Amino acid sequence: MKRLLFFLIPVTMMIGCTKTEKPNPFFVEWNTPFGSPPFHLIEEGHYLPAYEEGIRQHQAEIDAIINNTEEPDFENTIVAYDQAGELLSKVGMVFGGLRSANTSDSLQAIAKITTPMLTAHYNSIRLNQELFAKIKAVYDKRETLNLDTEKMRLVEKIYRDFERGGAALPEEKREELKKISERMSMVSLLLNENLLKENSGFTLVIDDEADLDGL
């Protein structure tokens, strides 16, 4: 616990230094060509609040599916699930792409905070038995719903994603899977961090001018 506390103190300080009073670009519509991210407006202090709000919105959308008292069908379950989490996906796309292309100590510090948050969030969705029951209900009657090929494919994909993600496991196995995924997410983060640092630190020394012939 003490080691974790000592780690979080400097990380929290780094995040605090990146906070900004400017409007968060993730909370407004992007009026850019092809909806491309406005990187000139996005600052490091925008990511954590955007992730937190994205998780909150996504969870609210999932709860709405679970709490819907109507019989599960393609629209109120499959489509609703497929379209949920727009903000969270948008933040993840930008942050993940930037970390891969041009990481920094402050971005890595943010990732160390958001990774366990995201892992816990997605575990709570993928292993949710009420949600899985609704998806399975649509899957089981899919042949009677007069779905076209694309819609049928979506139903089957979402169901299999849940099944392969452990939703059909008994409770004790689901809990074990949660712990494994939490450990794996942090190990994966550290591995990617080391790889990115190694790539960023690579230097090619050319001491023979002839090696540049043809360039």
C-alpha positions as CSV (number, residue, x, y, z in Angstrom):
1,M,0.0,0.0,0.0
2,K,2.8,2.4,0.9
3,R,4.6,1.7,-2.4
4,L,1.3,2.4,-4.3
5,L,0.9,5.7,-2.3
6,F,4.4,6.9,-3.1
7,F,3.8,6.1,-6.8
8,L,0.5,7.9,-6.9
9,I,1.7,11.1,-5.2
10,P,4.1,12.2,-8.1
11,V,1.7,10.9,-10.7
12,T,-1.1,13.0,-9.3
13,M,1.2,16.0,-9.1
14,M,2.1,15.5,-12.8
15,I,-1.6,15.4,-13.8
16,G,-2.3,18.4,-11.7
17,C,0.3,20.4,-13.6
18,T,-1.4,19.6,-16.9
19,K,-4.9,20.8,-15.8
20,T,-6.2,23.6,-17.9
21,E,-9.1,26.2,-17.6
22,K,-9.7,26.1,-21.4
23,P,-12.9,24.4,-22.7
24,N,-12.4,20.7,-23.1
25,P,-12.5,19.9,-26.9
26,F,-13.8,16.4,-26.2
27,F,-17.0,17.9,-24.8
28,V,-18.0,19.7,-28.0
29,E,-18.6,18.7,-31.6
30,W,-15.6,18.8,-33.9
31,N,-16.2,21.0,-36.8
32,T,-13.1,19.8,-38.6
33,P,-12.6,18.2,-42.0
34,F,-13.8,14.6,-41.8
35,G,-14.3,15.0,-38.1
36,S,-10.6,14.8,-37.5
37,P,-9.3,15.5,-33.9
38,P,-8.4,19.2,-33.3
39,F,-5.0,18.4,-31.9
40,H,-4.1,22.1,-31.7
41,L,-6.8,22.5,-29.1
42,I,-6.3,19.3,-27.1
43,E,-4.0,19.6,-24.1
44,E,-2.8,16.9,-21.7
45,G,-5.1,18.2,-19.0
46,H,-8.1,17.4,-21.1
47,Y,-7.7,13.6,-21.2
48,L,-8.4,12.5,-17.6
49,P,-11.7,14.6,-17.3
50,A,-12.7,13.3,-20.7
51,Y,-12.1,9.7,-19.7
52,E,-14.0,10.1,-16.5
53,E,-17.0,11.7,-18.2
54,G,-16.8,9.1,-21.0
55,I,-17.0,6.3,-18.5
56,R,-19.9,8.0,-16.7
57,Q,-21.8,8.4,-19.9
58,H,-21.1,4.9,-21.1
59,Q,-22.2,3.4,-17.8
60,A,-25.4,5.4,-17.9
61,E,-26.1,4.1,-21.4
62,I,-25.5,0.5,-20.3
63,D,-27.7,1.0,-17.3
64,A,-30.5,2.2,-19.5
65,I,-30.3,-1.0,-21.5
66,I,-30.4,-3.1,-18.4
67,N,-33.2,-1.2,-16.8
68,N,-35.4,-1.2,-19.9
69,T,-38.5,-3.1,-19.0
70,E,-39.5,-3.9,-22.6
71,E,-38.8,-7.2,-24.1
72,P,-35.2,-7.3,-25.4
73,D,-35.0,-6.8,-29.2
74,F,-32.6,-5.7,-31.8
75,E,-33.1,-2.0,-31.4
76,N,-33.4,-1.6,-27.6
77,T,-30.5,-4.0,-26.8
78,I,-28.2,-4.7,-29.7
79,V,-28.3,-1.3,-31.4
80,A,-28.3,0.5,-28.1
81,Y,-25.2,-1.4,-26.9
82,D,-23.4,-1.0,-30.2
83,Q,-23.9,2.8,-30.2
84,A,-23.1,3.3,-26.5
85,G,-19.8,4.8,-25.4
86,E,-19.2,7.4,-28.2
87,L,-17.3,9.8,-26.0
88,L,-15.2,7.1,-24.4
89,S,-14.3,5.7,-27.8
90,K,-13.4,9.2,-29.1
91,V,-11.0,9.9,-26.2
92,G,-9.4,6.5,-26.4
93,M,-8.8,6.9,-30.1
94,V,-7.0,10.2,-29.7
95,F,-5.1,9.3,-26.5
96,G,-4.0,5.9,-27.7
97,G,-2.9,7.2,-31.1
98,L,-0.9,10.0,-29.5
99,R,0.8,7.7,-27.0
100,S,1.8,5.3,-29.8
101,A,3.2,8.1,-32.0
102,N,4.7,10.6,-29.6
103,T,4.6,9.4,-26.0
104,S,5.9,11.4,-23.0
105,D,6.3,10.9,-19.3
106,S,3.1,12.9,-18.6
107,L,1.1,10.9,-21.1
108,Q,2.4,7.7,-19.5
109,A,1.4,9.0,-16.1
110,I,-2.1,9.6,-17.4
111,A,-2.2,6.1,-18.8
112,K,-1.2,4.6,-15.4
113,I,-4.3,6.2,-13.9
114,T,-6.8,5.5,-16.7
115,T,-5.7,1.9,-17.5
116,P,-7.1,0.4,-14.2
117,M,-10.2,2.6,-14.5
118,L,-10.9,1.4,-18.0
119,T,-10.2,-2.2,-17.2
120,A,-12.7,-2.1,-14.2
121,H,-15.3,-0.4,-16.4
122,Y,-15.2,-2.8,-19.3
123,N,-15.1,-5.8,-16.9
124,S,-18.2,-4.5,-15.3
125,I,-19.9,-4.4,-18.7
126,R,-18.6,-7.6,-20.3
127,L,-19.3,-9.7,-17.2
128,N,-22.7,-8.2,-16.3
129,Q,-25.2,-11.0,-16.1
130,E,-28.3,-8.8,-16.6
131,L,-26.9,-7.3,-19.8
132,F,-25.7,-10.6,-21.1
133,A,-29.1,-12.2,-20.5
134,K,-30.7,-9.5,-22.6
135,I,-28.2,-10.0,-25.4
136,K,-28.6,-13.7,-25.2
137,A,-32.3,-13.4,-25.4
138,V,-32.0,-11.5,-28.7
139,Y,-29.4,-14.0,-29.9
140,D,-31.5,-17.0,-29.2
141,K,-34.5,-15.7,-31.2
142,R,-32.4,-14.1,-34.0
143,E,-33.7,-16.4,-36.7
144,T,-37.3,-15.2,-36.0
145,L,-36.5,-11.4,-36.2
146,N,-36.3,-11.1,-40.0
147,L,-32.8,-9.5,-39.8
148,D,-30.7,-8.8,-42.9
149,T,-27.2,-10.2,-43.2
150,E,-25.6,-7.1,-41.6
151,K,-27.9,-7.0,-38.6
152,M,-27.6,-10.8,-38.1
153,R,-23.8,-10.5,-38.1
154,L,-23.9,-7.7,-35.5
155,V,-26.1,-9.8,-33.1
156,E,-23.8,-12.8,-33.5
157,K,-20.6,-10.8,-33.0
158,I,-21.8,-9.0,-29.9
159,Y,-23.0,-12.3,-28.3
160,R,-19.8,-14.1,-29.1
161,D,-17.7,-11.2,-27.8
162,F,-19.5,-11.5,-24.5
163,E,-19.3,-15.3,-24.5
164,R,-15.6,-15.3,-25.3
165,G,-15.1,-12.4,-22.7
166,G,-16.3,-14.7,-19.9
167,A,-19.9,-13.7,-19.4
168,A,-21.1,-17.3,-19.6
169,L,-18.6,-18.5,-16.9
170,P,-19.8,-19.3,-13.4
171,E,-19.4,-16.5,-10.8
172,E,-16.2,-17.7,-9.2
173,K,-14.6,-18.0,-12.6
174,R,-15.8,-14.5,-13.6
175,E,-14.2,-13.1,-10.5
176,E,-10.9,-14.9,-11.3
177,L,-11.1,-13.5,-14.8
178,K,-11.5,-10.0,-13.5
179,K,-8.3,-10.3,-11.4
180,I,-6.4,-11.8,-14.3
181,S,-7.5,-9.0,-16.7
182,E,-6.5,-6.3,-14.2
183,R,-3.0,-7.7,-13.9
184,M,-2.7,-8.2,-17.6
185,S,-3.7,-4.6,-18.4
186,M,-1.0,-3.2,-16.1
187,V,1.6,-5.6,-17.4
188,S,0.7,-4.7,-21.0
189,L,0.9,-1.0,-20.1
190,L,4.4,-1.4,-18.7
191,L,5.5,-3.5,-21.7
192,N,4.2,-0.9,-24.2
193,E,5.8,1.8,-22.2
194,N,9.2,0.1,-22.3
195,L,8.8,-0.6,-26.1
196,L,7.8,3.1,-26.8
197,K,10.8,4.3,-24.8
198,E,13.1,1.9,-26.6
199,N,11.8,3.1,-30.0
200,S,12.0,6.7,-29.0
201,G,15.6,6.4,-27.8
202,F,16.8,4.6,-30.9
203,T,19.7,6.4,-32.7
204,L,21.2,5.3,-36.0
205,V,24.8,6.4,-36.3
206,I,26.2,6.7,-39.9
207,D,29.9,7.2,-39.9
208,D,30.5,6.5,-43.6
209,E,29.1,9.1,-46.1
210,A,28.9,6.3,-48.7
211,D,26.0,4.8,-46.8
212,L,24.0,7.8,-47.8
213,D,24.4,7.2,-51.5
214,G,21.1,7.2,-53.3
215,L,19.2,9.1,-50.7
